[in-house]
Amino acid sequence: RRIKRLKSGEKFNELVDGSIPIFLYYTPIFDSLKSKKCNGAVNPVHLNNNTRLNLEMQNRMQEGWVERSIFYNCRMYTADFKHGMEYGGLEPCIHVGILDFNLMKREGFHHYVSLQDTKTGEMYSSKFVFHVIELKKLEETPEAERDELYRWARLIAAKSWEAVDMEAKGNPYREEAREEMKKINQDEVERWLYLRREMAVSDKVSQISGAKRQGRKEELI
């Protein structure tokens, strides 16, 4: 049975504490803050350094994903802007898209997208950032580039419990994420079993009622 993937919106405090600093590390303006913890759950997260992060996962190809990610990052960027506020008070926003399909043409599973001058590469603003993680490109990653972000992506992309255990081993945050994944899957099994029991009860009631109606019909004949 396929492992149920982690969803954005699930409350994994340990996962959040362990994985978000990885994305901060890849965002230059936040380099000095990468070890700080977060105050909330994913989607969105309001970090304790006044930064907002929205993490989303998509298992199937979705048309308009780029426009969608821009839309939600814009909404997050202006969400708390009030009349009379200074523009400088707008908080940096990071959008992380973990995709089970290929979106970018360039090689590599991780893409860091920011606003910059296309001629000189000079950064226009570091307050509006996108990370694209393409799970289908993981196998192409050279050994020398298989860092912590790669290990997290491998954990998310795992299709068996053996693979999950292998990727989680040795990292307390990934091990905690593994336990949460198992809980979610167990919950799914329990819900399925409950549904089957309820269906069995309803089937039995329907059979008895049907037999009674059939009996009455036979009596009338």
N, CA, C and O of each residue as an XYZ file, in Angstrom:
884
protein
N       0.846     -1.197      0.000
C       0.000      0.000      0.000
C       0.878      1.241      0.000
O       1.852      1.327      0.747
N       0.525      2.196     -0.841
C       1.307      3.432     -0.939
C       1.216      4.234      0.342
O       0.171      4.289      0.991
N       2.312      4.844      0.689
C       2.333      5.697      1.863
C       1.611      6.994      1.545
O       1.829      7.590      0.490
N       0.763      7.427      2.442
C       0.094      8.706      2.249
C       1.114      9.816      2.416
O       1.820      9.868      3.423
N       1.195     10.707      1.434
C       2.167     11.796      1.472
C       1.792     12.821      2.533
O       0.619     12.998      2.862
N       2.812     13.490      3.059
C       2.564     14.593      3.973
C       1.843     15.699      3.232
O       2.202     16.020      2.099
N       0.834     16.287      3.851
C       0.075     17.365      3.223
C       0.428     18.701      3.846
O       0.730     18.781      5.037
N       0.389     19.764      3.026
C       0.491     21.085      3.605
C      -0.749     21.288      4.459
O      -1.848     20.882      4.080
N      -0.566     21.919      5.617
C      -1.692     22.104      6.515
C      -1.663     21.134      7.673
O      -2.289     21.393      8.701
N      -0.926     19.979      7.536
C      -0.811     19.072      8.651
C       0.092     19.726      9.693
O       1.072     20.383      9.342
N      -0.235     19.548     10.974
C       0.522     20.216     12.031
C       1.631     19.311     12.526
O       1.407     18.455     13.382
N       2.818     19.498     11.995
C       3.976     18.722     12.411
C       4.989     19.707     13.003
O       5.813     20.260     12.274
N       4.932     19.927     14.311
C       5.830     20.910     14.918
C       7.301     20.549     14.719
O       8.123     21.408     14.403
N       7.626     19.256     14.911
C       9.016     18.854     14.765
C       9.460     18.966     13.310
O      10.584     19.378     13.024
N       8.576     18.600     12.406
C       8.888     18.710     10.979
C       9.132     20.165     10.610
O      10.072     20.482      9.881
N       8.279     21.044     11.120
C       8.423     22.470     10.836
C       9.741     22.994     11.381
O      10.483     23.673     10.671
N      10.041     22.678     12.651
C      11.270     23.166     13.269
C      12.509     22.676     12.540
O      13.511     23.385     12.458
N      12.437     21.453     12.006
C      13.612     20.870     11.382
C      13.787     21.190      9.927
O      14.916     21.258      9.442
N      12.680     21.394      9.200
C      12.784     21.563      7.753
C      12.844     23.010      7.314
O      13.541     23.323      6.348
N      12.141     23.900      7.986
C      12.101     25.289      7.552
C      13.482     25.948      7.566
O      13.792     26.701      6.642
N      14.331     25.696      8.582
C      15.674     26.289      8.513
C      16.434     25.896      7.252
O      17.315     26.635      6.811
N      16.108     24.734      6.658
C      16.762     24.334      5.419
C      16.472     25.352      4.323
O      17.374     25.749      3.585
N      15.205     25.779      4.216
C      14.842     26.742      3.178
C      15.407     28.128      3.496
O      15.754     28.880      2.586
N      15.498     28.466      4.779
C      16.090     29.749      5.144
C      17.565     29.767      4.756
O      18.105     30.799      4.358
N      18.196     28.625      4.877
C      19.611     28.533      4.514
C      19.823     28.862      3.041
O      20.841     29.446      2.667
N      18.856     28.484      2.207
C      18.975     28.730      0.769
C      18.459     30.116      0.377
O      18.451     30.460     -0.805
N      18.031     30.906      1.353
C      17.551     32.256      1.084
C      18.546     33.236      1.693
O      18.568     33.397      2.913
N      19.365     33.891      0.883
C      20.502     34.665      1.391
C      20.172     35.644      2.509
O      20.925     35.734      3.478
N      19.069     36.381      2.404
C      18.790     37.418      3.398
C      18.573     36.833      4.790
O      18.693     37.547      5.786
N      18.253     35.530      4.869
C      17.957     34.909      6.146
C      19.077     34.001      6.638
O      18.872     33.221      7.569
N      20.245     34.088      6.035
C      21.336     33.195      6.403
C      21.624     33.190      7.902
O      21.834     32.133      8.498
N      21.634     34.374      8.506
C      21.980     34.471      9.916
C      20.858     34.024     10.832
O      21.045     33.940     12.045
N      19.696     33.739     10.269
C      18.542     33.389     11.089
C      18.147     31.924     10.932
O      17.116     31.503     11.456
N      18.947     31.150     10.222
C      18.508     29.807      9.840
C      18.325     28.861     11.018
O      17.653     27.839     10.880
N      18.911     29.179     12.182
C      18.790     28.270     13.314
C      17.605     28.600     14.218
O      17.337     27.869     15.171
N      16.896     29.685     13.934
C      15.776     30.071     14.787
C      14.567     29.188     14.541
O      14.363     28.691     13.433
N      13.763     28.996     15.587
C      12.585     28.147     15.477
C      11.375     28.940     15.008
O      11.407     30.168     14.919
N      10.300     28.202     14.709
C       9.084     28.795     14.179
C       7.975     28.747     15.214
O       8.025     27.946     16.147
N       6.988     29.588     15.055
C       5.919     29.681     16.036
C       4.627     29.001     15.614
O       3.637     29.094     16.338
N       4.595     28.327     14.479
C       3.322     27.790     14.026
C       3.461     26.559     13.181
O       4.526     25.944     13.121
N       2.378     26.200     12.526
C       2.363     25.047     11.638
C       2.496     25.503     10.198
O       2.483     26.697      9.898
N       2.624     24.546      9.335
C       2.835     24.867      7.928
C       1.568     25.404      7.284
O       0.455     25.007      7.630
N       1.762     26.311      6.345
C       0.723     26.822      5.428
C      -0.320     27.729      6.083
O      -1.419     27.286      6.416
N       0.034     29.000      6.265
C       1.403     29.507      6.243
C       2.011     29.496      7.644
O       1.319     29.305      8.644
N       3.324     29.706      7.681
C       4.044     29.807      8.946
C       4.484     31.252      9.128
O       5.008     31.873      8.203
N       4.265     31.782     10.329
C       4.765     33.119     10.656
C       5.968     32.919     11.559
O       5.822     32.610     12.742
N       7.160     33.097     10.998
C       8.378     32.838     11.743
C       8.627     33.922     12.780
O       8.105     35.033     12.685
N       9.438     33.571     13.772
C       9.673     34.526     14.850
C      10.644     35.634     14.469
O      10.991     36.467     15.307
N      11.090     35.653     13.203
C      11.889     36.781     12.715
C      11.064     37.622     11.739
O      11.600     38.291     10.855
N       9.710     37.566     11.933
C       8.790     38.353     11.109
C       8.921     38.029      9.622
O       8.956     38.918      8.772
N       8.991     36.766      9.345
C       9.008     36.266      7.977
C       7.855     35.298      7.813
O       7.527     34.556      8.738
N       7.234     35.300      6.634
C       6.108     34.400      6.373
C       6.533     33.338      5.366
O       7.242     33.613      4.398
N       6.079     32.120      5.627
C       6.422     31.022      4.734
C       5.178     30.196      4.443
O       4.443     29.812      5.353
N       4.956     29.929      3.161
C       3.840     29.096      2.740
C       4.406     27.867      2.043
O       5.082     27.988      1.022
N       4.134     26.685      2.590
C       4.647     25.442      2.039
C       3.489     24.630      1.490
O       2.540     24.320      2.211
N       3.571     24.285      0.203
C       2.501     23.529     -0.445
C       3.076     22.316     -1.157
O       4.206     22.336     -1.646
N       2.267     21.256     -1.206
C       2.657     20.055     -1.924
C       1.619     19.738     -2.986
O       0.417     19.877     -2.758
N       2.094     19.308     -4.153
C       1.194     18.988     -5.248
C       1.642     17.679     -5.887
O       2.757     17.579     -6.399
N       0.762     16.671     -5.853
C       1.111     15.355     -6.380
C       0.879     15.215     -7.877
O       1.487     14.364     -8.525
N      -0.001     16.049     -8.428
C      -0.330     15.929     -9.847
C      -0.020     17.228    -10.574
O      -0.025     18.311     -9.988
N       0.249     17.090    -11.866
C       0.508     18.253    -12.702
C      -0.685     19.201    -12.632
O      -1.827     18.786    -12.830
N      -0.422     20.455    -12.354
C      -1.499     21.441    -12.250
C      -1.198     22.617    -13.159
O      -0.184     23.298    -13.004
N      -2.089     22.846    -14.106
C      -1.933     23.993    -14.996
C      -2.032     25.284    -14.187
O      -2.858     25.408    -13.283
N      -1.181     26.228    -14.528
C      -1.226     27.507    -13.825
C      -0.571     27.494    -12.463
O      -0.840     28.367    -11.638
N       0.300     26.501    -12.207
C       0.933     26.432    -10.886
C       1.764     27.685    -10.600
O       1.743     28.211     -9.487
N       2.494     28.155    -11.612
C       3.339     29.341    -11.407
C       2.484     30.536    -11.013
O       2.793     31.240    -10.051
N       1.404     30.763    -11.765
C       0.522     31.892    -11.452
C      -0.120     31.722    -10.078
O      -0.310     32.693     -9.346
N      -0.452     30.476     -9.737
C      -1.056     30.191     -8.433
C      -0.085     30.536     -7.303
O      -0.471     31.166     -6.318
N       1.166     30.123     -7.449
C       2.156     30.390     -6.403
C       2.411     31.886     -6.250
O       2.584     32.380     -5.135
N       2.434     32.611     -7.380
C       2.601     34.065     -7.327
C       1.413     34.702     -6.619
O       1.577     35.589     -5.781
N       0.209     34.238     -6.966
C      -1.016     34.774     -6.368
C      -0.997     34.639     -4.850
O      -1.265     35.605     -4.135
N      -0.678     33.436     -4.352
C      -0.715     33.215     -2.908
C       0.442     33.901     -2.184
O       0.296     34.303     -1.030
N       1.578     34.039     -2.846
C       2.665     34.771     -2.211
C       2.325     36.263     -2.121
O       2.663     36.926     -1.141
N       1.651     36.783     -3.158
C       1.215     38.185     -3.138
C       0.194     38.417     -2.025
O       0.258     39.416     -1.308
N      -0.740     37.487     -1.891
C      -1.748     37.616     -0.834
C      -1.095     37.591      0.539
O      -1.457     38.366      1.424
N      -0.129     36.693      0.709
C       0.563     36.594      1.987
C       1.383     37.858      2.262
O       1.488     38.303      3.404
N       1.959     38.428      1.202
C       2.810     39.611      1.337
C       2.017     40.830      1.799
O       2.514     41.646      2.575
N       0.783     40.948      1.317
C      -0.019     42.140      1.622
C      -1.121     41.876      2.649
O      -1.930     42.763      2.922
N      -1.166     40.669      3.223
C      -2.284     40.265      4.083
C      -2.531     41.215      5.247
O      -3.681     41.528      5.554
N      -1.473     41.674      5.897
C      -1.630     42.505      7.103
C      -1.271     43.960      6.864
O      -1.040     44.714      7.810
N      -1.223     44.353      5.599
C      -0.885     45.746      5.319
C      -2.090     46.632      5.616
O      -3.171     46.441      5.059
N      -1.886     47.594      6.494
C      -2.965     48.471      6.945
C      -2.782     49.891      6.405
O      -1.684     50.297      6.024
N      -3.878     50.620      6.385
C      -3.860     52.018      5.943
C      -2.859     52.813      6.781
O      -2.897     52.777      8.011
N      -1.980     53.517      6.114
C      -1.011     54.354      6.796
C       0.300     53.665      7.145
O       1.212     54.304      7.671
N       0.407     52.367      6.860
C       1.646     51.647      7.161
C       2.742     52.022      6.170
O       2.459     52.404      5.034
N       3.989     51.911      6.608
C       5.119     52.112      5.709
C       5.346     50.851      4.889
O       5.176     49.742      5.394
N       5.730     51.015      3.631
C       5.985     49.855      2.778
C       7.134     49.010      3.320
O       7.183     47.796      3.121
N       8.050     49.676      4.003
C       9.179     48.948      4.579
C       8.758     47.953      5.642
O       9.533     47.071      6.011
N       7.530     48.087      6.140
C       7.040     47.176      7.164
C       6.499     45.874      6.615
O       6.178     44.963      7.379
N       6.395     45.774      5.297
C       5.941     44.524      4.694
C       6.962     43.418      4.956
O       8.160     43.604      4.746
N       6.479     42.283      5.410
C       7.372     41.203      5.817
C       7.794     40.331      4.639
O       7.018     40.125      3.706
N       9.022     39.819      4.683
C       9.486     38.906      3.630
C       8.602     37.672      3.555
O       8.129     37.181      4.579
N       8.380     37.173      2.353
C       7.527     35.996      2.138
C       8.263     34.965      1.302
O       8.871     35.283      0.280
N       8.193     33.725      1.760
C       8.812     32.610      1.050
C       7.724     31.616      0.681
O       6.962     31.178      1.543
N       7.647     31.256     -0.593
C       6.718     30.224     -1.029
C       7.527     28.991     -1.417
O       8.436     29.074     -2.244
N       7.196     27.845     -0.818
C       7.870     26.584     -1.120
C       6.867     25.649     -1.779
O       5.860     25.287     -1.171
N       7.136     25.258     -3.016
C       6.297     24.303     -3.728
C       7.024     22.982     -3.876
O       8.042     22.905     -4.564
N       6.509     21.938     -3.232
C       7.087     20.602     -3.341
C       6.232     19.832     -4.342
O       5.082     19.498     -4.057
N       6.796     19.553     -5.511
C       6.009     19.053     -6.637
C       6.421     17.642     -7.043
O       7.608     17.322     -7.092
N       5.442     16.811     -7.330
C       5.701     15.468     -7.824
C       5.599     15.440     -9.350
O       5.197     14.440     -9.945
N       5.967     16.545     -9.957
C       6.048     16.641    -11.416
C       7.116     17.673    -11.744
O       7.498     18.465    -10.883
N       7.597     17.671    -12.971
C       8.643     18.595    -13.381
C       8.031     19.885    -13.914
O       7.212     19.869    -14.832
N       8.437     20.979    -13.331
C       7.938     22.300    -13.721
C       9.004     23.100    -14.470
O       8.708     23.759    -15.467
N      10.237     23.038    -13.987
C      11.324     23.839    -14.537
C      12.104     23.042    -15.592
O      12.217     21.819    -15.501
N      12.631     23.743    -16.580
C      13.409     23.090    -17.633
C      14.829     22.772    -17.177
O      15.427     21.796    -17.629
N      15.362     23.591    -16.287
C      16.744     23.400    -15.849
C      16.881     22.124    -15.032
O      15.944     21.696    -14.358
N      18.070     21.524    -15.104
C      18.350     20.335    -14.308
C      18.443     20.699    -12.830
O      18.622     21.863    -12.472
N      18.319     19.694    -11.991
C      18.392     19.916    -10.551
C      17.004     19.911     -9.935
O      16.050     20.417    -10.525
N      16.899     19.329     -8.732
C      15.588     19.203     -8.097
C      15.167     20.449     -7.331
O      13.984     20.623     -7.040
N      16.137     21.337     -6.993
C      15.824     22.536     -6.220
C      16.081     23.795     -7.032
O      17.157     23.978     -7.601
N      15.071     24.661     -7.075
C      15.178     25.920     -7.818
C      14.824     27.067     -6.881
O      13.767     27.076     -6.249
N      15.735     28.035     -6.807
C      15.543     29.230     -5.974
C      15.225     30.403     -6.894
O      16.043     30.779     -7.733
N      14.034     30.981     -6.734
C      13.559     32.036     -7.627
C      13.365     33.319     -6.832
O      12.693     33.320     -5.800
N      13.958     34.420     -7.315
C      13.829     35.706     -6.635
C      13.712     36.826     -7.666
O      13.814     36.588     -8.870
N      13.498     38.034     -7.186
C      13.411     39.205     -8.058
C      14.800     39.798     -8.242
O      15.428     40.238     -7.279
N      15.280     39.807     -9.493
C      16.604     40.360     -9.727
C      16.728     40.904    -11.143
O      15.913     40.600    -12.014
N      17.758     41.708    -11.356
C      18.048     42.274    -12.665
C      18.490     41.148    -13.602
O      19.445     40.432    -13.302
N      17.800     40.989    -14.734
C      18.111     39.887    -15.643
C      19.466     40.055    -16.339
O      20.047     39.076    -16.808
N      19.967     41.289    -16.408
C      21.258     41.524    -17.070
C      22.429     41.342    -16.114
O      23.416     40.689    -16.451
N      22.319     41.915    -14.933
C      23.461     41.914    -14.006
C      23.337     40.870    -12.903
O      24.332     40.526    -12.266
N      22.131     40.361    -12.667
C      21.925     39.425    -11.564
C      21.788     40.105    -10.223
O      21.658     39.443     -9.193
N      21.815     41.462    -10.230
C      21.685     42.186     -8.963
C      20.294     41.957     -8.371
O      19.287     42.035     -9.075
N      20.256     41.675     -7.069
C      18.995     41.412     -6.392
C      18.166     42.687     -6.314
O      18.644     43.723     -5.852
N      16.919     42.602     -6.771
C      15.990     43.729     -6.684
C      15.335     43.756     -5.312
O      15.204     44.814     -4.695
N      14.925     42.578     -4.838
C      14.373     42.455     -3.494
C      14.468     41.002     -3.047
O      14.232     40.082     -3.830
N      14.814     40.811     -1.782
C      14.860     39.470     -1.206
C      13.610     39.170     -0.387
O      13.543     38.158      0.311
N      12.625     40.053     -0.476
C      11.415     39.873      0.322
C      10.371     38.989     -0.359
O       9.345     38.665      0.240
N      10.629     38.600     -1.602
C       9.644     37.843     -2.367
C      10.376     36.677     -3.014
O      11.014     36.841     -4.054
N      10.287     35.506     -2.405
C      11.129     34.379     -2.791
C      10.296     33.124     -3.032
O       9.282     32.896     -2.373
N      10.748     32.312     -3.993
C      10.094     31.035     -4.287
C      11.135     29.916     -4.284
O      12.236     30.072     -4.811
N      10.768     28.795     -3.685
C      11.570     27.577     -3.786
C      10.711     26.529     -4.489
O       9.568     26.293     -4.097
N      11.257     25.911     -5.513
C      10.560     24.836     -6.224
C      11.356     23.551     -6.015
O      12.525     23.469     -6.391
N      10.722     22.561     -5.419
C      11.344     21.265     -5.178
C      10.662     20.244     -6.085
O       9.475     19.963     -5.923
N      11.402     19.695     -7.029
C      10.853     18.734     -7.990
C      11.312     17.322     -7.609
O      12.470     16.954     -7.807
N      10.386     16.551     -7.065
C      10.723     15.236     -6.534
C      11.171     14.258     -7.612
O      11.969     13.363     -7.332
N      10.681     14.408     -8.828
C      11.024     13.471     -9.892
C      12.459     13.647    -10.394
O      12.951     12.808    -11.149
N      13.128     14.709     -9.993
C      14.506     14.938    -10.409
C      15.521     14.514     -9.350
O      16.721     14.723     -9.525
N      15.056     13.928     -8.269
C      15.958     13.566     -7.176
C      17.022     12.566     -7.604
O      18.180     12.675     -7.203
N      16.627     11.584     -8.424
C      17.567     10.533     -8.815
C      18.712     11.081     -9.655
O      19.769     10.457     -9.742
N      18.513     12.246    -10.277
C      19.552     12.826    -11.126
C      20.601     13.583    -10.323
O      21.611     14.017    -10.877
N      20.372     13.744     -9.027
C      21.242     14.567     -8.193
C      22.608     13.917     -7.996
O      22.678     12.784     -7.522
N      23.697     14.607     -8.349
C      25.045     14.060     -8.133
C      25.292     13.807     -6.644
O      24.736     14.496     -5.790
N      26.115     12.830     -6.350
C      26.402     12.445     -4.963
C      26.880     13.630     -4.138
O      26.500     13.769     -2.975
N      27.708     14.484     -4.723
C      28.286     15.617     -3.990
C      27.238     16.667     -3.607
O      27.482     17.488     -2.723
N      26.072     16.647     -4.268
C      25.038     17.650     -4.007
C      23.882     17.112     -3.156
O      22.859     17.780     -3.004
N      24.042     15.923     -2.609
C      22.975     15.314     -1.821
C      23.066     15.785     -0.367
O      23.558     15.073      0.508
N      22.582     16.996     -0.140
C      22.673     17.651      1.162
C      21.413     17.393      1.991
O      20.626     16.500      1.679
N      21.231     18.194      3.063
C      20.077     18.013      3.945
C      18.754     18.242      3.232
O      17.780     17.536      3.489
N      18.713     19.217      2.343
C      17.486     19.466      1.588
C      17.144     18.257      0.730
O      15.979     17.882      0.604
N      18.159     17.658      0.147
C      17.965     16.445     -0.654
C      17.389     15.322      0.209
O      16.481     14.610     -0.221
N      17.915     15.165      1.422
C      17.438     14.104      2.318
C      15.985     14.316      2.709
O      15.219     13.355      2.777
N      15.587     15.573      2.971
C      14.190     15.869      3.286
C      13.301     15.546      2.091
O      12.227     14.966      2.248
N      13.748     15.920      0.911
C      12.956     15.658     -0.288
C      12.812     14.152     -0.516
O      11.750     13.682     -0.924
N      13.878     13.400     -0.253
C      13.823     11.950     -0.393
C      12.830     11.339      0.598
O      12.109     10.396      0.272
N      12.807     11.880      1.779
C      11.863     11.397      2.790
C      10.426     11.622      2.325
O       9.582     10.733      2.436
N      10.158     12.810      1.809
C       8.811     13.140      1.347
C       8.416     12.272      0.150
O       7.255     11.889      0.009
N       9.394     11.964     -0.712
C       9.107     11.215     -1.937
C       9.062      9.704     -1.729
O       8.705      8.964     -2.645
N       9.420      9.242     -0.537
C       9.519      7.800     -0.288
C       8.201      7.084     -0.576
O       7.122      7.586     -0.259
N       8.308      5.904     -1.184
C       7.125      5.121     -1.545
C       6.996      3.835     -0.733
O       6.068      3.056     -0.950
N       7.916      3.610      0.196
C       7.838      2.434      1.061
C       8.343      2.816      2.446
O       9.082      3.787      2.605
N       7.933      2.035      3.449
C       8.389      2.317      4.812
C       9.881      2.063      4.958
O      10.545      2.709      5.769
N      10.412      1.126      4.180
C      11.856      0.883      4.216
C      12.621      2.125      3.776
O      13.630      2.494      4.377
N      12.127      2.763      2.722
C      12.763      3.990      2.225
C      12.615      5.126      3.231
O      13.541      5.913      3.423
N      11.457      5.210      3.870
C      11.234      6.236      4.891
C      12.215      6.058      6.035
O      12.834      7.025      6.478
N      12.363      4.819      6.524
C      13.279      4.541      7.636
C      14.713      4.884      7.268
O      15.457      5.417      8.091
N      15.100      4.586      6.048
C      16.467      4.849      5.612
C      16.756      6.348      5.567
O      17.821      6.784      6.003
N      15.814      7.142      5.043
C      16.029      8.584      4.914
C      15.915      9.301      6.250
O      16.528     10.350      6.448
N      15.131      8.739      7.172
C      14.929      9.390      8.471
C      16.053      9.100      9.449
O      16.295      9.885     10.366
N      16.734      7.992      9.266
C      17.727      7.521     10.224
C      18.820      8.556     10.487
O      19.417      9.105      9.561
N      19.063      8.804     11.771
C      20.164      9.674     12.164
C      19.821     11.141     12.302
O      20.666     11.930     12.724
N      18.584     11.534     11.954
C      18.180     12.935     12.082
C      16.913     12.990     12.925
O      15.884     12.461     12.503
N      16.950     13.612     14.102
C      15.787     13.596     15.006
C      14.539     14.234     14.410
O      13.426     13.807     14.718
N      14.701     15.241     13.568
C      13.544     15.893     12.957
C      12.900     14.984     11.918
O      11.677     14.865     11.861
N      13.729     14.344     11.099
C      13.174     13.432     10.106
C      12.570     12.192     10.768
O      11.580     11.639     10.288
N      13.171     11.771     11.860
C      12.610     10.625     12.591
C      11.244     10.974     13.170
O      10.335     10.143     13.177
N      11.104     12.199     13.652
C       9.803     12.646     14.163
C       8.784     12.724     13.030
O       7.622     12.356     13.200
N       9.234     13.210     11.869
C       8.342     13.277     10.706
C       7.890     11.873     10.308
O       6.733     11.665      9.943
N       8.809     10.916     10.381
C       8.455      9.534     10.066
C       7.357      9.016     10.991
O       6.417      8.359     10.543
N       7.481      9.314     12.276
C       6.462      8.861     13.228
C       5.111      9.501     12.934
O       4.071      8.855     13.063
N       5.129     10.765     12.541
C       3.873     11.439     12.193
C       3.260     10.818     10.947
O       2.041     10.661     10.866
N       4.099     10.463      9.972
C       3.605      9.818      8.761
C       2.933      8.490      9.092
O       1.893      8.150      8.527
N       3.535      7.751     10.005
C       2.960      6.465     10.395
C       1.622      6.661     11.103
O       0.682      5.892     10.903
N       1.550      7.706     11.937
C       0.287      7.989     12.625
C      -0.812      8.329     11.620
O      -1.946      7.866     11.744
N      -0.466      9.134     10.637
C      -1.447      9.520      9.627
C      -1.944      8.297      8.863
O      -3.143      8.138      8.637
N      -1.007      7.438      8.468
C      -1.394      6.238      7.741
C      -2.225      5.307      8.599
O      -3.170      4.690      8.108
N      -1.884      5.198      9.877
C      -2.665      4.363     10.778
C      -4.069      4.917     10.930
O      -5.040      4.160     10.954
N      -4.181      6.229     11.033
C      -5.493      6.867     11.110
C      -6.328      6.541      9.878
O      -7.530      6.292      9.974
N      -5.663      6.547      8.704
C      -6.369      6.219      7.467
C      -6.882      4.787      7.488
O      -8.003      4.515      7.060
N      -6.045      3.864      7.995
C      -6.460      2.464      8.083
C      -7.636      2.314      9.025
O      -8.599      1.609      8.726
N      -7.550      2.991     10.182
C      -8.625      2.895     11.162
C      -9.927      3.464     10.608
O     -11.000      2.908     10.845
N      -9.835      4.577      9.868
C     -11.040      5.151      9.269
C     -11.643      4.194      8.243
O     -12.862      4.048      8.148
N     -10.752      3.537      7.470
C     -11.234      2.593      6.459
C     -11.922      1.404      7.117
O     -12.977      0.966      6.659
N     -11.323      0.872      8.204
C     -11.915     -0.261      8.912
C     -13.249      0.121      9.537
O     -14.199     -0.661      9.518
N     -13.313      1.329     10.092
C     -14.565      1.818     10.675
C     -15.649      1.899      9.598
O     -16.793      1.498      9.812
N     -15.255      2.429      8.433
C     -16.213      2.540      7.337
C     -16.705      1.165      6.910
O     -17.894      0.974      6.655
N     -15.773      0.197      6.834
C     -16.174     -1.158      6.451
C     -17.133     -1.762      7.469
O     -18.088     -2.442      7.093
N     -16.885     -1.517      8.765
C     -17.791     -2.029      9.798
C     -19.170     -1.401      9.680
O     -20.190     -2.079      9.802
N     -19.184     -0.081      9.438
C     -20.459      0.606      9.281
C     -21.204      0.092      8.047
O     -22.423     -0.077      8.062
N     -20.446     -0.151      6.988
C     -21.067     -0.666      5.769
C     -21.644     -2.060      6.006
O     -22.717     -2.395      5.504
N     -20.902     -2.879      6.793
C     -21.368     -4.242      7.072
C     -22.672     -4.214      7.859
O     -23.581     -5.002      7.596
N     -22.761     -3.282      8.846
C     -23.984     -3.150      9.636
C     -25.150     -2.732      8.746
O     -26.238     -3.302      8.820
N     -24.906     -1.729      7.904
C     -25.957     -1.254      7.002
C     -26.370     -2.330      6.016
O     -27.550     -2.469      5.695
N     -25.380     -3.104      5.527
C     -25.691     -4.194      4.596
C     -26.589     -5.224      5.278
O     -27.553     -5.707      4.683
N     -26.262     -5.561      6.544
C     -27.051     -6.552      7.283
C     -28.478     -6.074      7.492
O     -29.428     -6.831      7.290
N     -28.631     -4.806      7.901
C     -29.961     -4.225      8.111
C     -30.749     -4.241      6.814
O     -31.935     -4.571      6.800
N     -30.077     -3.878      5.715
C     -30.749     -3.855      4.417
C     -31.179     -5.260      3.998
O     -32.264     -5.442      3.446
N     -30.325     -6.253      4.262
C     -30.657     -7.629      3.916
C     -31.877     -8.127      4.699
O     -32.769     -8.768      4.144
N     -31.894     -7.812      6.018
C     -33.022     -8.237      6.859
C     -34.311     -7.572      6.405
O     -35.353     -8.216      6.283
N     -34.219     -6.262      6.156
C     -35.407     -5.522      5.711
C     -35.884     -6.061      4.373
O     -37.085     -6.201      4.146
N     -34.941     -6.361      3.486
C     -35.301     -6.896      2.183
C     -35.962     -8.259      2.305
O     -36.930     -8.554      1.605
N     -35.432     -9.091      3.203
C     -36.014    -10.420      3.412
C     -37.427    -10.321      3.968
O     -38.311    -11.083      3.575
N     -37.636     -9.383      4.883
C     -38.965     -9.188      5.457
C     -39.955     -8.742      4.390
O     -41.083     -9.229      4.322
N     -39.504     -7.798      3.551
C     -40.405     -7.314      2.494
C     -40.718     -8.444      1.528
O     -41.857     -8.594      1.087
N     -39.694     -9.247      1.197
C     -39.908    -10.374      0.295
C     -40.862    -11.393      0.918
O     -41.700    -11.975      0.229
N     -40.723    -11.604      2.250
C     -41.613    -12.532      2.943
C     -43.048    -12.065      2.913
O     -43.961    -12.864      2.705
N     -43.259    -10.763      3.121
C     -44.624    -10.221      3.095
C     -45.221    -10.367      1.701
O     -46.409    -10.653      1.549
N     -44.387    -10.167      0.688
C     -44.881    -10.301     -0.670
C     -45.309    -11.747     -0.949
O     -46.326    -11.986     -1.600
N     -44.524    -12.703     -0.450
C     -44.835    -14.116     -0.656
C     -46.119    -14.506      0.076
O     -46.904    -15.315     -0.419
N     -46.332    -13.906      1.292
C     -47.548    -14.183      2.042
C     -48.787    -13.698      1.294
O     -49.835    -14.343      1.312
N     -48.645    -12.554      0.640
C     -49.761    -11.990     -0.113
C     -50.096    -12.842     -1.322
O     -51.252    -12.935     -1.735
N     -49.053    -13.473     -1.893
C     -49.287    -14.325     -3.059
C     -49.970    -15.617     -2.612
O     -50.260    -16.480     -3.441
